[in-house]
Amino acid sequence: MVHVVAAARPTGSLSVRIGAAHVEVRAGFDRALLRELVETLGGAS
């Protein structure tokens, strides 16, 4: 399960928690890489 811990900040970043993992996404991120990461972490539980 994915939980957004903070809404988009004025800095253009987003903080996401997936289980014990904490991921910070910034402007210009690689969408495909983020999708793979979320799928991998989501299946790790």
N, C-alpha and C positions, 0 to 999 in steps of 0.2 A: 504494500500500500504506500502511496506517495502522499506526503503532506507538505504543502507550501507553508513555510514558517514565517515568511515575511513577503509582503507584496513588493512589487517592483519599487526599487528605491530611486531617488533622484539621480543616483550615480549610474543608473541603467543596469543594475544587477538584480538577481533574484536568488534567494536562498531557499534550498529545498532539502528536506530530510527524507531519506528512504531507509527505514530501519535505523541502524546505528550510523549510517553514512550521512555526511553533510556535504552537499554539493552547492557551490556558488556559480551561477551562470551569469556571464557578462555579455554586453552587447557584442555582436559579431561572432557568437559561438557557432560551432559546427552542429547543426540540428541532427544529422544522422548519428554523430558520435554520442550526443546526449541521449538520443532514443535508445541506442545500444546499451549505454550505461544504465539507464532506467530499467530496461528489460532484464539486464543481468542482475542488478541489485534486487529487483522485484522478485526474481526467481530464487534468490538466495535464502529466503526466509524459511 
